[in-house]
């Protein structure tokens, strides 16, 4: 299935962090990617994320607006907006 790519804007990229804002219309995706750095996600809107994972696994996760969580480098997935509204979050990668 071909989906539209989510939009992204790098807000900060210096020697310590890279901060990127992602905005997804319903059905938009990041595309498959592997995180090369530890990262922190801060949701700006309610986010209904469909996560496609290696091995064909797919799961849906609801993350309320204002939630912050972190993950370690090496995560490999595709993130899709599975909701009916625009989904936005900020990703801070730790260099």
VOGU-3710 file (C-alpha; in Angstrom, 3 decimals, decimal comma):
1> xxxxxxxxxx> 0,000/0,000/0,000  1,305/3,458/-0,900  0,689/6,157/1,689  1,480/9,848/1,743  4,646/10,789/3,646  4,219/12,730/6,894  5,747/16,204/6,826  8,763/16,929/8,983  10,728/20,030/9,911  14,078/20,063/11,702
11> xxxxxxxxxx> 13,850/22,697/14,435  17,304/22,263/16,036  20,336/20,309/14,863  23,469/20,989/16,868  26,252/18,992/18,531  23,958/17,692/21,313  20,447/17,183/19,886  18,354/17,033/16,729  14,750/18,172/17,248  12,215/17,432/14,515
21> xxxxxxxxxx> 8,495/18,172/14,319  6,337/15,612/12,498  2,819/16,323/11,214  0,614/13,544/9,800  -2,683/13,853/8,005  -4,883/10,783/8,580  -3,215/7,826/6,866  0,209/9,509/6,455  3,328/7,540/7,392  6,984/8,075/8,246
31> xxxxxxxxxx> 8,112/5,192/6,070  10,289/2,365/7,414  13,264/3,685/9,371  15,741/2,695/12,075  16,537/5,129/14,860  20,289/5,642/15,048  20,096/7,582/18,309  18,195/7,422/21,601  15,164/9,686/21,305  12,315/11,368/23,178
41> xxxxxxxxxx> 8,835/11,897/21,715  6,544/14,705/22,926  3,024/14,510/21,507  1,425/17,818/20,538  -1,954/16,279/19,665  -3,722/13,087/20,588  -1,924/10,459/18,504  -3,460/7,223/17,267  -0,290/5,555/16,021  -0,305/2,398/13,956
51> xxxxxxxxxx> 3,150/0,884/14,308  4,355/-1,528/11,666  7,198/-3,571/13,106  9,647/-6,167/11,802  8,228/-9,620/11,191  4,869/-8,297/10,005  3,675/-7,215/13,448  1,267/-4,256/13,525  -0,094/-2,634/16,647  -2,148/0,460/17,410
61> xxxxxxxxxx> -1,195/2,744/20,287  -3,125/5,780/21,534  -0,858/8,457/23,024  -2,653/11,496/24,520  -1,524/15,058/23,730  1,239/16,255/26,045  2,667/12,788/26,684  6,444/12,324/26,729  8,217/8,998/26,280  11,670/7,804/25,280
71> xxxxxxxxxx> 13,149/4,926/23,331  16,639/3,563/22,751  18,488/3,644/19,453  17,875/0,721/17,130  14,059/0,867/17,010  12,981/-0,152/13,484  9,409/0,640/12,427  6,952/2,576/10,282  4,617/5,014/12,062  1,189/5,675/10,530
81> xxxxxxxxxx> -1,542/8,064/11,652  -4,393/5,623/12,268  -6,774/8,313/13,508  -9,276/10,632/11,835  -7,512/13,886/12,825  -4,101/15,456/12,225  -1,404/13,902/14,441  1,682/15,897/15,514  4,673/15,205/17,716  8,206/16,439/18,336
91> xxxxx> 11,114/13,989/18,305  14,303/14,920/20,168  17,278/12,748/19,267  20,136/12,643/21,783  23,558/12,783/20,198
//
